[in-house]
């Protein structure tokens, strides 16, 4: 099976083409340090060719909601080092996804109590987890000043440096799914009239500045980016994604990054359209806003030449031995939705491996 073959470039050396997709699980301490369960969770899934962590805020001003982890402080670095050590001891490889909430946030959901800020003063209306255990809608954000934009770029770079100090193999910039970088790209969240809004080149500017800053900090070979052209989650609108993303991927292609993580869309076939514009490693995500990705789905994408690797999200939540189950065509366990965002090991690290499976 193509999905189970190794993948090797001068950037990546992976035993298979199964990638664990980033998924928010809200298992951190109040300060944003991942709990001990997080190390167990990712180590259990180390057979993946590559693990991409849940989104991690680079700075508290970008915390999207309570219990999302951070990579800002020495305490964060030490806690994440325990995670990377556990994954590496289990034979795995792991990238940290850097995720700035931008307009998504609430003072009662952030450890610093700050107001959210994004490209423009446009709310997403999302319901967020608060520190006290309650929930509330995102507020209308402030429009970021030029100084705040520059500071956010610096925060991404600093967090990338912290990721390497914590032992991560690289970092993935989250420029998708309604978070800050995506907010600069989309039609309805970027209403700016300065050098960060209006034209395609201006709307791409922040994404490219973040990418260049991160690459300067950790090396282009340890820098990756995730894009979701046309993704309508949380009220995002991109009426005609193709021109912007063709231009953006062409610009990114010249930066020799570790990989591009690309989400397909029913209204815009991003994989087919953008693959010819990207010469490096490409991870496809075909389950966003659709049914969970299956091994057959993944193999179809690989055989079509639209990607080199495929990321799985929901299947990894309840199947820590997903690669083994794919290898032996074993049934998958269902997710217990009521503990998806719990605060303990329940519904997180207590999913068993397939007991009767033959040895791999």
CORBEL-V342212 format. One record per helix or strand of 2 or more residues. SS is the DSSP state (helix for helix, strand for strand). FROM is the first residue (numbers start at 1). TO is the last residue. If there is no record, write none. Layout:
[[SS/FROM/TO] [SS/FROM/TO]]
This chain:
[[helix/2/4] [strand/7/8] [strand/13/14] [strand/18/20] [helix/36/44] [strand/50/57] [helix/60/62] [helix/74/89] [strand/94/98] [helix/107/109] [strand/117/118] [strand/127/129] [strand/135/137] [strand/142/143] [helix/146/165] [strand/170/175] [helix/180/185] [helix/200/218] [helix/220/222] [strand/223/227] [helix/233/235] [helix/241/253] [strand/259/263] [helix/270/277] [strand/282/285] [helix/295/303] [strand/309/312] [helix/314/318] [helix/322/327] [helix/337/339]]
